[in-house]
Amino acid sequence: MARMKFLCDTERCIECNGCVTACKNEHQVPWGVNRRRVVTIDDGEPGERSISVACMHCSDAPCAAVCPVDCFYTTEEGVVLHDKDICIGCGYCFYACPFGAPQYPQSGLFGSRGKMDKCTFCAGGPEPDHSLEEVEKYGRNRLAEGKLPLCAEVCATKALLAGDGDKVADIYRERVTRREGRPNTWGWNTAYKD
């Protein structure tokens, strides 16, 4: 079974926020929550890069590791989802996630925020596929329709890739090769000094 992954090519991202808007519109995401956001590094400086960030659907998800009620689960495709009926809104997942993916739909006092919300890779939730309950709680289940997440489909520059992790890696590898074999991604020179 394919393992679904996101990858954002920082050489192509133009910070248009089309992915953010598409996600909010497709899933009726509550005000104050962004399942996806665009982060700009070194804004206005030489070497500025933008990257579209959401839940990365980790193989060993830290959000799932800290959840006291085990509301997180991983699908056969490797998509990390959560069950809002089990979630108690404790906030542990929010602090454990390095990407800031879990968010709460309401601001206010701790405990009054309700159930957490996060990127579902357009895979819905634990309810039956395409049911009204699934759509209301988690948004549309595009994976069950044989489609990729809308955020990646609407990306004008095809910077945001989604799908089978092996195929996404192959696409990125080909792009890097065409760009003279070395990615100019942010942090490359720090991590891999010449």
NUFI-745554 format. One record per residue (C-alpha): residue number from 1; residue in one letter; x, y, z. Coordinates in steps of 0.2 Angstrom, whole numbers, padded with zeros to 4 digits, always signed. Last residue first. Layout:
N
 selum zalum  east north    up
   NUM     A     X     Y     Z
...
//
This chain:
194
 selum zalum  east north    up
   194     D +0155 +0108 +0009
   193     K +0143 +0109 +0024
   192     Y +0127 +0098 +0024
   191     A +0115 +0104 +0037
   190     T +0120 +0122 +0037
   189     N +0121 +0123 +0018
   188     W +0105 +0114 +0016
   187     G +0095 +0125 +0028
   186     W +0083 +0132 +0016
   185     T +0083 +0122 +0000
   184     N +0095 +0125 -0014
   183     P +0094 +0107 -0019
   182     R +0109 +0100 -0028
   181     G +0109 +0091 -0045
   180     E +0110 +0105 -0057
   179     R +0092 +0111 -0056
   178     R +0087 +0097 -0068
   177     T +0093 +0085 -0055
   176     V +0083 +0093 -0041
   175     R +0068 +0092 -0052
   174     E +0070 +0074 -0055
   173     R +0073 +0070 -0037
   172     Y +0057 +0080 -0032
   171     I +0047 +0070 -0044
   170     D +0054 +0053 -0038
   169     A +0051 +0058 -0020
   168     V +0033 +0062 -0024
   167     K +0032 +0045 -0032
   166     D +0039 +0036 -0017
   165     G +0028 +0045 -0005
   164     D +0012 +0041 -0014
   163     G +0002 +0057 -0015
   162     A +0005 +0076 -0012
   161     L +0016 +0089 -0021
   160     L +0016 +0107 -0016
   159     A +0027 +0117 -0028
   158     K +0016 +0114 -0043
   157     T +0017 +0132 -0048
   156     A -0001 +0135 -0047
   155     C -0005 +0124 -0033
   154     V -0023 +0119 -0035
   153     E -0021 +0100 -0035
   152     A -0009 +0101 -0020
   151     C -0021 +0110 -0008
   150     L -0035 +0099 -0015
   149     P -0028 +0083 -0008
   148     L -0027 +0070 -0021
   147     K -0042 +0061 -0029
   146     G -0048 +0043 -0029
   145     E -0065 +0048 -0022
   144     A -0060 +0040 -0005
   143     L -0045 +0051 -0006
   142     R -0056 +0066 -0008
   141     N -0065 +0064 +0009
   140     R -0074 +0081 +0011
   139     G -0072 +0089 +0028
   138     Y -0068 +0082 +0045
   137     K -0083 +0085 +0056
   136     E -0097 +0090 +0044
   135     V -0091 +0079 +0030
   134     E -0090 +0064 +0041
   133     E -0107 +0066 +0048
   132     L -0115 +0069 +0031
   131     S -0107 +0052 +0026
   130     H -0095 +0052 +0011
   129     D -0085 +0038 +0018
   128     P -0092 +0030 +0035
   127     E -0086 +0039 +0050
   126     P -0068 +0038 +0056
   125     G -0062 +0054 +0047
   124     G -0060 +0062 +0031
   123     A -0046 +0058 +0019
   122     C -0042 +0075 +0012
   121     F -0024 +0074 +0019
   120     T -0033 +0076 +0036
   119     C -0025 +0092 +0041
   118     K -0029 +0096 +0059
   117     D -0043 +0101 +0071
   116     M -0044 +0099 +0090
   115     K -0060 +0098 +0100
   114     G -0067 +0112 +0111
   113     R -0058 +0128 +0115
   112     S -0065 +0129 +0133
   111     G -0052 +0119 +0141
   110     F -0039 +0133 +0141
   109     L -0048 +0150 +0141
   108     G -0052 +0158 +0125
   107     S -0049 +0155 +0106
   106     Q -0060 +0144 +0097
   105     P -0057 +0131 +0083
   104     Y -0042 +0123 +0091
   103     Q -0026 +0118 +0082
   102     P -0016 +0102 +0078
   101     A -0003 +0105 +0064
   100     G +0010 +0116 +0073
    99     F +0023 +0108 +0063
    98     P +0034 +0101 +0078
    97     C +0019 +0093 +0085
    96     A +0020 +0089 +0104
    95     Y +0013 +0106 +0110
    94     F -0003 +0104 +0100
    93     C -0004 +0086 +0103
    92     Y -0004 +0089 +0122
    91     G -0019 +0102 +0120
    90     C -0031 +0093 +0132
    89     G -0046 +0095 +0120
    88     I -0054 +0079 +0126
    87     C -0053 +0070 +0109
    86     I -0064 +0054 +0108
    85     D -0078 +0060 +0097
    84     K -0066 +0070 +0087
    83     D -0057 +0055 +0081
    82     H -0040 +0059 +0074
    81     L -0031 +0055 +0058
    80     V -0013 +0051 +0053
    79     V -0012 +0046 +0035
    78     G -0001 +0031 +0032
    77     E -0011 +0024 +0017
    76     E -0017 +0010 +0029
    75     T -0024 +0023 +0040
    74     T -0015 +0029 +0056
    73     Y -0024 +0033 +0072
    72     F -0025 +0047 +0084
    71     C -0039 +0048 +0098
    70     D -0028 +0038 +0110
    69     V -0035 +0046 +0126
    68     P -0019 +0052 +0134
    67     C -0012 +0059 +0117
    66     V +0007 +0060 +0119
    65     A +0012 +0047 +0106
    64     A -0002 +0051 +0094
    63     C +0004 +0069 +0093
    62     P +0022 +0063 +0091
    61     A +0018 +0054 +0075
    60     D +0029 +0039 +0071
    59     S +0027 +0038 +0052
    58     C +0023 +0056 +0052
    57     H +0007 +0063 +0043
    56     M +0016 +0079 +0039
    55     C +0002 +0090 +0046
    54     A +0003 +0106 +0037
    53     V +0016 +0118 +0030
    52     S +0018 +0127 +0013
    51     I +0035 +0133 +0012
    50     S +0042 +0150 +0007
    49     R +0060 +0155 +0004
    48     E +0070 +0171 +0005
    47     G +0088 +0168 -0001
    46     P +0092 +0187 -0001
    45     E +0082 +0195 +0012
    44     G +0064 +0201 +0012
    43     D +0057 +0187 +0022
    42     D +0071 +0176 +0028
    41     I +0059 +0161 +0030
    40     T +0041 +0163 +0024
    39     V +0028 +0151 +0031
    38     V +0013 +0146 +0021
    37     R -0001 +0139 +0031
    36     R -0012 +0123 +0030
    35     R -0025 +0116 +0042
    34     N -0028 +0135 +0046
    33     V -0039 +0137 +0061
    32     G -0046 +0154 +0068
    31     W -0062 +0153 +0059
    30     P -0068 +0135 +0057
    29     V -0063 +0125 +0041
    28     Q -0077 +0123 +0029
    27     H -0068 +0108 +0021
    26     E -0066 +0113 +0003
    25     N -0065 +0132 +0007
    24     K -0052 +0132 +0020
    23     C -0041 +0119 +0010
    22     A -0042 +0129 -0006
    21     T -0038 +0146 +0003
    20     V -0023 +0138 +0012
    19     C -0017 +0130 -0005
    18     G -0019 +0146 -0014
    17     N -0008 +0155 -0001
    16     C +0001 +0164 -0015
    15     E +0018 +0162 -0006
    14     I +0028 +0159 -0023
    13     C +0033 +0141 -0019
    12     R +0044 +0135 -0033
    11     E +0061 +0134 -0026
    10     T +0054 +0129 -0009
     9     D +0047 +0113 -0016
     8     C +0034 +0107 -0004
     7     L +0032 +0089 +0000
     6     F +0017 +0080 +0006
     5     K +0016 +0061 +0009
     4     M +0004 +0046 +0007
     3     R +0012 +0029 +0010
     2     A +0006 +0017 -0004
     1     M +0000 +0000 +0000
//
